[in-house]
Amino acid sequence: MNPAYKLKIIMLGDFAVGKTSLIRRFVYDEFNDSYLTTIGVKVTRKELDIAGCGKTDLLLWDIAGNDKFTTITPEYIKGASGGIIVADITRKNTVESIAVNAEIIEKYIPDAAVAVALNKIDLSDDSDNNTNLADEIMKKFNLNWNKPVMLTSAKTGRNVENLLLNLAASIIKR
């Protein structure tokens, strides 16, 4: 049976923030400590049945990490239904890059639902500060769905499935 929905979700963020690891955890329920740089884009597909929405094909576009020396190819972004901006909670510069990635999404897919994953929460022991940071990010950016910022860990699986399922359901219910 064909899925009722096909959603393209892009993952943006600096190098080594855990985009690939989040996808691997969500799709295969695996985690690997070794770091492999994504070159260009890698597309991973997962079929799921979203409560209240039906069968859905998620196409997760893992876009190579960006920094001040690289640019993201607009063709990778166009046509996406939603995006997840990933930052490493232990590296302040990657959190500061959320604004740059939000601008990229706004430029190419202004109507997309966007979420932020503050990843690698398993490496941080300052839960009050992490919660405050998540609240600050929600206020700073116009993230247009009900759970726009989540503290995640690809290593432990914390909030990974919630992040993607909630984003997909939010896109479908629009």
Z-matrix of the N, CA and C atoms (Angstrom, degrees):
N
C 1 1.445
C 2 1.531 1 109.58
N 3 1.318 2 115.49 1 135.09
C 4 1.454 3 120.50 2 -179.64
C 5 1.511 4 111.16 3 -72.83
N 6 1.326 5 115.98 4 144.92
C 7 1.468 6 118.58 5 178.39
C 8 1.531 7 110.53 6 -67.87
N 9 1.312 8 115.62 7 150.26
C 10 1.461 9 121.07 8 177.24
C 11 1.517 10 110.86 9 -73.54
N 12 1.327 11 117.01 10 -27.70
C 13 1.464 12 121.79 11 -176.09
C 14 1.519 13 110.38 12 -136.37
N 15 1.334 14 114.54 13 145.98
C 16 1.462 15 122.22 14 171.04
C 17 1.516 16 105.84 15 -127.57
N 18 1.328 17 115.66 16 118.80
C 19 1.459 18 121.03 17 -175.94
C 20 1.523 19 110.66 18 -119.94
N 21 1.308 20 114.96 19 130.76
C 22 1.465 21 121.40 20 173.54
C 23 1.526 22 107.13 21 -98.54
N 24 1.326 23 115.92 22 120.11
C 25 1.461 24 122.11 23 179.02
C 26 1.525 25 107.29 24 -118.60
N 27 1.327 26 116.12 25 124.89
C 28 1.461 27 119.73 26 178.75
C 29 1.522 28 109.60 27 -97.48
N 30 1.316 29 115.26 28 148.68
C 31 1.464 30 122.35 29 176.44
C 32 1.522 31 107.12 30 -117.27
N 33 1.336 32 116.00 31 118.46
C 34 1.457 33 121.90 32 179.51
C 35 1.521 34 110.17 33 -118.64
N 36 1.308 35 116.13 34 152.06
C 37 1.461 36 121.60 35 176.73
C 38 1.506 37 109.86 36 161.21
N 39 1.308 38 116.01 37 168.40
C 40 1.462 39 122.01 38 179.43
C 41 1.533 40 110.60 39 -65.34
N 42 1.333 41 114.80 40 172.55
C 43 1.458 42 120.86 41 176.04
C 44 1.530 43 109.73 42 -60.83
N 45 1.318 44 115.53 43 141.87
C 46 1.466 45 123.45 44 170.57
C 47 1.525 46 114.66 45 61.99
N 48 1.327 47 117.71 46 31.45
C 49 1.469 48 119.61 47 175.09
C 50 1.523 49 111.92 48 -91.31
N 51 1.338 50 116.73 49 -13.89
C 52 1.454 51 119.92 50 176.33
C 53 1.520 52 115.23 51 109.89
N 54 1.315 53 118.80 52 20.44
C 55 1.472 54 121.05 53 179.60
C 56 1.523 55 110.96 54 -60.21
N 57 1.325 56 116.04 55 -51.55
C 58 1.465 57 120.83 56 -179.79
C 59 1.522 58 110.52 57 -62.55
N 60 1.310 59 117.28 58 -40.76
C 61 1.469 60 120.91 59 -179.29
C 62 1.524 61 111.58 60 -66.04
N 63 1.330 62 117.64 61 -38.09
C 64 1.471 63 120.09 62 176.27
C 65 1.521 64 110.88 63 -62.54
N 66 1.324 65 116.58 64 -43.30
C 67 1.470 66 120.25 65 178.86
C 68 1.527 67 110.14 66 -64.64
N 69 1.321 68 116.78 67 -45.42
C 70 1.470 69 120.58 68 -179.57
C 71 1.538 70 110.77 69 -60.71
N 72 1.337 71 116.61 70 -40.19
C 73 1.472 72 120.66 71 178.46
C 74 1.529 73 109.84 72 -64.51
N 75 1.332 74 117.29 73 -45.17
C 76 1.464 75 121.60 74 -177.28
C 77 1.528 76 112.19 75 -67.82
N 78 1.307 77 117.27 76 -45.65
C 79 1.461 78 120.94 77 -173.46
C 80 1.528 79 112.13 78 -81.77
N 81 1.325 80 117.32 79 -43.60
C 82 1.475 81 120.84 80 -172.95
C 83 1.524 82 114.11 81 -112.64
N 84 1.324 83 117.86 82 -4.12
C 85 1.461 84 123.88 83 -174.90
C 86 1.530 85 110.87 84 53.67
N 87 1.347 86 114.35 85 47.20
C 88 1.457 87 121.68 86 179.89
C 89 1.526 88 110.17 87 -128.58
N 90 1.318 89 114.59 88 158.78
C 91 1.460 90 120.84 89 171.79
C 92 1.519 91 108.11 90 -142.29
N 93 1.332 92 115.83 91 138.74
C 94 1.454 93 121.46 92 178.96
C 95 1.522 94 107.96 93 -131.97
N 96 1.331 95 117.66 94 127.16
C 97 1.468 96 121.95 95 -178.57
C 98 1.526 97 113.63 96 -70.84
N 99 1.315 98 117.83 97 -20.93
C 100 1.467 99 118.53 98 -177.64
C 101 1.526 100 109.82 99 -73.90
N 102 1.331 101 114.86 100 140.21
C 103 1.460 102 121.11 101 -176.63
C 104 1.518 103 110.26 102 -99.68
N 105 1.323 104 115.76 103 123.75
C 106 1.455 105 122.00 104 174.65
C 107 1.521 106 107.76 105 -121.65
N 108 1.309 107 116.55 106 124.56
C 109 1.454 108 121.00 107 -179.55
C 110 1.520 109 110.09 108 -70.94
N 111 1.328 110 116.06 109 131.97
C 112 1.450 111 120.55 110 173.28
C 113 1.524 112 107.44 111 -80.03
N 114 1.318 113 115.57 112 130.57
C 115 1.464 114 120.59 113 177.13
C 116 1.519 115 107.49 114 -109.51
N 117 1.328 116 115.79 115 121.15
C 118 1.463 117 119.72 116 -178.53
C 119 1.520 118 110.45 117 77.77
N 120 1.312 119 115.16 118 -112.11
C 121 1.457 120 120.23 119 -179.02
C 122 1.526 121 109.33 120 -146.10
N 123 1.316 122 115.59 121 146.80
C 124 1.462 123 121.44 122 173.71
C 125 1.523 124 106.46 123 -127.11
N 126 1.322 125 116.42 124 128.59
C 127 1.457 126 121.26 125 -178.82
C 128 1.526 127 108.70 126 -106.85
N 129 1.324 128 115.43 127 128.22
C 130 1.457 129 122.24 128 177.94
C 131 1.522 130 107.98 129 -122.47
N 132 1.323 131 116.64 130 138.37
C 133 1.463 132 121.67 131 -177.32
C 134 1.523 133 109.91 132 -111.83
N 135 1.328 134 114.65 133 141.62
C 136 1.462 135 120.21 134 173.79
C 137 1.521 136 108.43 135 -141.41
N 138 1.314 137 114.94 136 127.79
C 139 1.460 138 121.06 137 173.95
C 140 1.511 139 108.46 138 -90.46
N 141 1.322 140 116.30 139 136.95
C 142 1.457 141 119.48 140 175.20
C 143 1.511 142 110.97 141 -148.88
N 144 1.289 143 113.63 142 165.56
C 145 1.460 144 121.40 143 176.52
C 146 1.517 145 106.24 144 -113.32
N 147 1.322 146 115.99 145 108.03
C 148 1.456 147 121.09 146 -176.80
C 149 1.520 148 108.75 147 -91.93
N 150 1.322 149 115.94 148 124.63
C 151 1.466 150 121.46 149 -178.16
C 152 1.522 151 110.46 150 -52.27
N 153 1.325 152 115.59 151 128.07
C 154 1.453 153 121.57 152 177.77
C 155 1.517 154 114.38 153 79.16
N 156 1.324 155 116.93 154 -2.69
C 157 1.472 156 120.32 155 -177.07
C 158 1.527 157 113.10 156 -123.10
N 159 1.313 158 117.59 157 -32.20
C 160 1.457 159 120.99 158 179.92
C 161 1.517 160 113.34 159 102.56
N 162 1.337 161 114.05 160 -171.05
C 163 1.466 162 120.79 161 -178.45
C 164 1.525 163 109.80 162 -66.69
N 165 1.316 164 114.72 163 135.18
C 166 1.455 165 121.10 164 -175.58
C 167 1.522 166 110.09 165 -139.75
N 168 1.312 167 115.17 166 135.41
C 169 1.462 168 122.29 167 171.38
C 170 1.514 169 107.44 168 -98.26
N 171 1.321 170 116.67 169 119.22
C 172 1.461 171 120.59 170 174.19
C 173 1.518 172 108.43 171 -100.95
N 174 1.315 173 115.81 172 126.64
C 175 1.454 174 121.76 173 172.72
C 176 1.520 175 105.99 174 -107.42
N 177 1.318 176 115.97 175 109.41
C 178 1.462 177 122.29 176 -176.31
C 179 1.519 178 108.69 177 -97.72
N 180 1.322 179 115.70 178 113.18
C 181 1.459 180 122.79 179 -177.95
C 182 1.526 181 108.65 180 -96.10
N 183 1.308 182 115.32 181 106.98
C 184 1.465 183 123.42 182 178.68
C 185 1.525 184 106.67 183 -88.83
N 186 1.330 185 116.25 184 99.86
C 187 1.460 186 121.67 185 -175.61
C 188 1.524 187 108.96 186 -92.13
N 189 1.323 188 114.76 187 133.72
C 190 1.472 189 121.13 188 -177.56
C 191 1.513 190 111.07 189 -47.37
N 192 1.325 191 115.67 190 141.09
C 193 1.458 192 121.73 191 179.75
C 194 1.512 193 111.77 192 -56.65
N 195 1.319 194 115.11 193 145.47
C 196 1.456 195 119.06 194 -179.28
C 197 1.522 196 110.23 195 -114.94
N 198 1.312 197 113.89 196 156.71
C 199 1.458 198 122.07 197 173.08
C 200 1.520 199 106.67 198 -150.64
N 201 1.315 200 117.38 199 -171.83
C 202 1.462 201 119.86 200 -174.89
C 203 1.530 202 112.52 201 -67.59
N 204 1.322 203 118.69 202 -11.04
C 205 1.460 204 120.98 203 -179.08
C 206 1.525 205 112.94 204 -101.23
N 207 1.315 206 117.96 205 -7.45
C 208 1.466 207 120.56 206 -178.52
C 209 1.519 208 110.19 207 -122.86
N 210 1.303 209 114.90 208 157.50
C 211 1.461 210 120.00 209 175.40
C 212 1.518 211 108.70 210 -125.21
N 213 1.298 212 114.68 211 152.59
C 214 1.456 213 120.70 212 179.77
C 215 1.519 214 108.44 213 -91.57
N 216 1.306 215 116.94 214 133.03
C 217 1.448 216 122.09 215 178.94
C 218 1.524 217 109.53 216 -71.07
N 219 1.336 218 117.34 217 120.52
C 220 1.470 219 120.47 218 -178.14
C 221 1.532 220 113.60 219 -57.45
N 222 1.333 221 117.24 220 -30.04
C 223 1.470 222 119.85 221 -179.06
C 224 1.528 223 112.04 222 -62.00
N 225 1.339 224 116.94 223 -27.78
C 226 1.460 225 119.87 224 178.10
C 227 1.527 226 110.95 225 -69.73
N 228 1.309 227 116.30 226 -28.93
C 229 1.457 228 121.52 227 -172.74
C 230 1.520 229 113.15 228 -91.08
N 231 1.309 230 115.98 229 -39.08
C 232 1.469 231 121.16 230 -175.88
C 233 1.523 232 110.74 231 -56.83
N 234 1.313 233 115.22 232 141.01
C 235 1.454 234 121.25 233 178.43
C 236 1.518 235 114.74 234 85.99
N 237 1.315 236 116.91 235 -0.22
C 238 1.470 237 119.48 236 179.96
C 239 1.528 238 110.11 237 -75.30
N 240 1.306 239 115.49 238 145.33
C 241 1.459 240 122.38 239 175.61
C 242 1.518 241 111.46 240 -85.47
N 243 1.323 242 115.09 241 -25.21
C 244 1.457 243 119.65 242 -177.28
C 245 1.513 244 110.63 243 -163.09
N 246 1.324 245 113.86 244 169.30
C 247 1.448 246 119.03 245 179.82
C 248 1.517 247 111.32 246 -144.53
N 249 1.314 248 114.37 247 150.95
C 250 1.456 249 120.77 248 173.79
C 251 1.528 250 107.01 249 -122.32
N 252 1.316 251 115.16 250 122.84
C 253 1.454 252 121.28 251 175.68
C 254 1.529 253 106.41 252 -95.34
N 255 1.321 254 115.58 253 123.57
C 256 1.462 255 120.57 254 -175.66
C 257 1.528 256 109.30 255 -109.13
N 258 1.326 257 115.95 256 133.21
C 259 1.458 258 122.84 257 175.10
C 260 1.529 259 108.28 258 -130.24
N 261 1.306 260 115.54 259 150.24
C 262 1.459 261 122.35 260 176.29
C 263 1.529 262 106.99 261 -90.86
N 264 1.308 263 117.19 262 113.44
C 265 1.465 264 121.88 263 -174.79
C 266 1.524 265 112.39 264 -60.54
N 267 1.334 266 117.55 265 -19.80
C 268 1.460 267 120.70 266 -179.12
C 269 1.535 268 112.77 267 -90.48
N 270 1.336 269 117.25 268 -4.78
C 271 1.467 270 121.33 269 -179.61
C 272 1.527 271 108.84 270 -124.32
N 273 1.328 272 115.49 271 102.50
C 274 1.466 273 121.95 272 -174.12
C 275 1.523 274 112.81 273 -56.11
N 276 1.327 275 117.98 274 -36.85
C 277 1.463 276 120.29 275 -178.90
C 278 1.524 277 112.32 276 -62.13
N 279 1.335 278 117.76 277 -30.91
C 280 1.473 279 119.69 278 178.68
C 281 1.525 280 110.57 279 -74.69
N 282 1.324 281 116.89 280 -31.14
C 283 1.471 282 120.50 281 175.67
C 284 1.518 283 109.20 282 -68.58
N 285 1.323 284 116.40 283 -39.66
C 286 1.469 285 120.15 284 177.98
C 287 1.526 286 111.40 285 -65.48
N 288 1.326 287 118.36 286 -25.70
C 289 1.467 288 122.47 287 179.17
C 290 1.525 289 113.02 288 -73.90
N 291 1.321 290 117.62 289 -9.55
C 292 1.465 291 120.00 290 178.57
C 293 1.528 292 109.90 291 -55.40
N 294 1.324 293 116.66 292 -40.96
C 295 1.471 294 120.74 293 -178.44
C 296 1.523 295 111.51 294 -60.67
N 297 1.328 296 117.57 295 -42.62
C 298 1.466 297 121.56 296 179.63
C 299 1.522 298 110.20 297 -62.75
N 300 1.320 299 116.64 298 -45.30
C 301 1.465 300 120.53 299 -179.37
C 302 1.522 301 111.86 300 -67.98
N 303 1.317 302 117.17 301 -35.45
C 304 1.465 303 120.36 302 176.41
C 305 1.529 304 110.09 303 -63.20
N 306 1.327 305 117.10 304 -39.03
C 307 1.472 306 120.99 305 177.39
C 308 1.523 307 111.25 306 -63.95
N 309 1.311 308 117.20 307 -39.99
C 310 1.472 309 121.43 308 179.09
C 311 1.521 310 109.79 309 -61.85
N 312 1.322 311 116.81 310 -47.19
C 313 1.463 312 120.24 311 179.73
C 314 1.524 313 110.02 312 -63.48
N 315 1.315 314 116.94 313 -45.17
C 316 1.468 315 121.18 314 -179.83
C 317 1.532 316 110.93 315 -58.98
N 318 1.309 317 117.08 316 -37.50
C 319 1.468 318 121.64 317 -178.20
C 320 1.527 319 112.03 318 -68.72
N 321 1.331 320 117.83 319 -44.21
C 322 1.460 321 121.26 320 -171.52
C 323 1.522 322 114.56 321 -98.97
N 324 1.319 323 117.49 322 -27.94
C 325 1.474 324 120.54 323 179.60
C 326 1.536 325 109.05 324 -141.61
N 327 1.327 326 116.60 325 69.17
C 328 1.465 327 120.82 326 -172.27
C 329 1.531 328 114.79 327 -61.47
N 330 1.313 329 118.56 328 -22.99
C 331 1.465 330 120.57 329 -178.69
C 332 1.529 331 113.35 330 -94.56
N 333 1.307 332 117.20 331 3.43
C 334 1.463 333 120.69 332 -177.42
C 335 1.528 334 111.26 333 -72.22
N 336 1.306 335 115.36 334 146.35
C 337 1.463 336 120.69 335 170.90
C 338 1.527 337 107.14 336 -77.15
N 339 1.318 338 116.11 337 135.99
C 340 1.462 339 120.59 338 -175.41
C 341 1.525 340 109.83 339 -127.75
N 342 1.312 341 115.21 340 139.23
C 343 1.461 342 121.84 341 176.02
C 344 1.519 343 108.85 342 -128.69
N 345 1.306 344 115.78 343 161.24
C 346 1.464 345 122.21 344 176.34
C 347 1.524 346 108.34 345 -122.34
N 348 1.334 347 115.30 346 130.33
C 349 1.460 348 121.51 347 174.22
C 350 1.525 349 107.60 348 -107.65
N 351 1.319 350 116.27 349 112.13
C 352 1.464 351 121.09 350 172.12
C 353 1.524 352 105.28 351 -87.18
N 354 1.318 353 115.39 352 93.24
C 355 1.451 354 122.90 353 -167.86
C 356 1.533 355 112.29 354 -89.71
N 357 1.307 356 114.53 355 167.74
C 358 1.467 357 125.03 356 179.18
C 359 1.531 358 110.99 357 69.11
N 360 1.316 359 115.15 358 33.32
C 361 1.470 360 120.70 359 179.27
C 362 1.531 361 110.40 360 -62.26
N 363 1.322 362 117.25 361 -23.81
C 364 1.470 363 120.89 362 178.28
C 365 1.533 364 111.61 363 -65.67
N 366 1.331 365 117.75 364 -18.10
C 367 1.467 366 121.48 365 179.82
C 368 1.523 367 112.79 366 -94.46
N 369 1.318 368 116.72 367 -1.53
C 370 1.467 369 121.11 368 -177.27
C 371 1.518 370 109.53 369 -115.85
N 372 1.322 371 116.81 370 137.10
C 373 1.466 372 120.11 371 179.58
C 374 1.523 373 112.72 372 -111.63
N 375 1.320 374 117.47 373 11.95
C 376 1.465 375 121.49 374 -177.13
C 377 1.531 376 109.61 375 -104.96
N 378 1.324 377 117.06 376 74.69
C 379 1.464 378 120.61 377 -172.54
C 380 1.521 379 113.20 378 -64.80
N 381 1.336 380 118.73 379 -36.47
C 382 1.465 381 119.94 380 178.53
C 383 1.523 382 110.84 381 -63.82
N 384 1.308 383 116.13 382 -45.39
C 385 1.455 384 120.53 383 179.49
C 386 1.528 385 111.27 384 -64.48
N 387 1.329 386 117.51 385 -38.38
C 388 1.463 387 121.98 386 179.19
C 389 1.519 388 111.11 387 -64.48
N 390 1.321 389 116.89 388 -42.67
C 391 1.462 390 121.20 389 178.36
C 392 1.521 391 110.22 390 -64.90
N 393 1.326 392 117.32 391 -41.63
C 394 1.459 393 121.03 392 176.98
C 395 1.524 394 111.33 393 -62.25
N 396 1.325 395 117.13 394 -40.11
C 397 1.456 396 121.34 395 178.75
C 398 1.531 397 110.37 396 -63.28
N 399 1.316 398 116.83 397 -43.80
C 400 1.468 399 120.60 398 177.82
C 401 1.525 400 110.64 399 -59.81
N 402 1.316 401 117.05 400 -43.21
C 403 1.474 402 121.22 401 178.14
C 404 1.519 403 111.28 402 -62.73
N 405 1.332 404 116.91 403 -42.29
C 406 1.473 405 121.09 404 179.11
C 407 1.526 406 110.98 405 -61.32
N 408 1.312 407 116.48 406 -42.36
C 409 1.461 408 120.37 407 -179.13
C 410 1.525 409 110.54 408 -65.52
N 411 1.324 410 117.19 409 -40.43
C 412 1.465 411 120.00 410 178.02
C 413 1.516 412 111.04 411 -60.34
N 414 1.319 413 117.06 412 -40.25
C 415 1.463 414 120.80 413 -178.88
C 416 1.526 415 111.54 414 -73.01
N 417 1.322 416 116.82 415 -34.98
C 418 1.461 417 121.01 416 -174.62
C 419 1.531 418 112.77 417 -72.81
N 420 1.318 419 116.72 418 -36.73
C 421 1.454 420 121.12 419 -175.94
C 422 1.516 421 110.33 420 -111.19
N 423 1.309 422 115.61 421 148.07
C 424 1.457 423 120.95 422 177.86
C 425 1.527 424 108.66 423 -85.45
N 426 1.306 425 116.08 424 74.45
C 427 1.460 426 120.72 425 -179.38
C 428 1.522 427 108.16 426 -87.88
N 429 1.325 428 114.69 427 117.77
C 430 1.454 429 120.75 428 -163.52
C 431 1.527 430 115.25 429 -97.97
N 432 1.308 431 117.13 430 53.16
C 433 1.461 432 119.42 431 168.20
C 434 1.513 433 108.99 432 -155.45
N 435 1.334 434 116.43 433 177.68
C 436 1.463 435 119.13 434 -165.53
C 437 1.525 436 116.56 435 -75.98
N 438 1.311 437 119.48 436 -22.61
C 439 1.473 438 121.39 437 178.33
C 440 1.519 439 108.31 438 -133.26
N 441 1.332 440 117.14 439 70.60
C 442 1.459 441 119.19 440 -169.51
C 443 1.521 442 116.51 441 -75.69
N 444 1.322 443 119.21 442 -20.87
C 445 1.466 444 120.61 443 -178.65
C 446 1.523 445 108.05 444 -129.21
N 447 1.336 446 114.90 445 125.87
C 448 1.462 447 118.77 446 178.69
C 449 1.515 448 110.04 447 -130.84
N 450 1.311 449 115.01 448 141.99
C 451 1.460 450 122.25 449 171.67
C 452 1.522 451 106.39 450 -82.33
N 453 1.338 452 116.97 451 119.29
C 454 1.457 453 120.81 452 -173.96
C 455 1.527 454 111.98 453 -124.61
N 456 1.311 455 114.09 454 162.27
C 457 1.462 456 121.00 455 172.23
C 458 1.521 457 107.87 456 -145.65
N 459 1.315 458 115.80 457 113.02
C 460 1.463 459 119.30 458 174.99
C 461 1.527 460 110.18 459 -66.44
N 462 1.319 461 116.60 460 -30.00
C 463 1.468 462 120.95 461 -178.45
C 464 1.528 463 111.25 462 -66.59
N 465 1.334 464 117.03 463 -49.46
C 466 1.467 465 120.18 464 -177.45
C 467 1.530 466 112.68 465 -92.46
N 468 1.331 467 116.24 466 -17.41
C 469 1.454 468 120.69 467 -176.72
C 470 1.518 469 113.65 468 91.34
N 471 1.320 470 117.31 469 -0.76
C 472 1.467 471 121.09 470 -176.13
C 473 1.534 472 111.83 471 -56.13
N 474 1.309 473 116.35 472 121.10
C 475 1.466 474 126.21 473 174.93
C 476 1.523 475 115.58 474 62.43
N 477 1.312 476 119.58 475 6.83
C 478 1.462 477 120.86 476 -178.06
C 479 1.528 478 110.19 477 -66.62
N 480 1.321 479 116.76 478 -52.76
C 481 1.464 480 120.04 479 -179.91
C 482 1.527 481 110.83 480 -64.19
N 483 1.334 482 117.59 481 -42.51
C 484 1.467 483 120.57 482 178.23
C 485 1.523 484 111.44 483 -56.95
N 486 1.316 485 116.23 484 -44.51
C 487 1.464 486 121.47 485 -178.86
C 488 1.522 487 110.89 486 -56.88
N 489 1.317 488 116.87 487 -53.44
C 490 1.456 489 120.50 488 -175.32
C 491 1.522 490 112.92 489 -72.85
N 492 1.317 491 117.88 490 -40.16
C 493 1.467 492 119.61 491 179.01
C 494 1.524 493 111.39 492 -66.40
N 495 1.317 494 117.40 493 -42.26
C 496 1.470 495 120.59 494 179.48
C 497 1.524 496 111.05 495 -65.98
N 498 1.319 497 117.52 496 -40.40
C 499 1.459 498 120.13 497 178.19
C 500 1.521 499 110.25 498 -64.54
N 501 1.335 500 117.76 499 -46.84
C 502 1.454 501 120.85 500 179.70
C 503 1.530 502 111.46 501 -60.22
N 504 1.328 503 117.70 502 -45.49
C 505 1.469 504 121.17 503 178.92
C 506 1.527 505 110.75 504 -62.09
N 507 1.317 506 116.70 505 -39.24
C 508 1.452 507 120.76 506 179.03
C 509 1.530 508 111.17 507 -63.49
N 510 1.313 509 116.94 508 -41.00
C 511 1.470 510 121.25 509 178.15
C 512 1.522 511 110.41 510 -63.49
N 513 1.290 512 116.36 511 -46.55
C 514 1.478 513 121.58 512 -176.62
C 515 1.531 514 110.87 513 -64.68
N 516 1.313 515 117.14 514 -39.94
C 517 1.476 516 120.77 515 -175.91
C 518 1.519 517 113.30 516 -77.64
N 519 1.310 518 119.45 517 -4.07
C 520 1.470 519 121.90 518 -179.78
C 521 1.500 520 110.86 519 -65.63
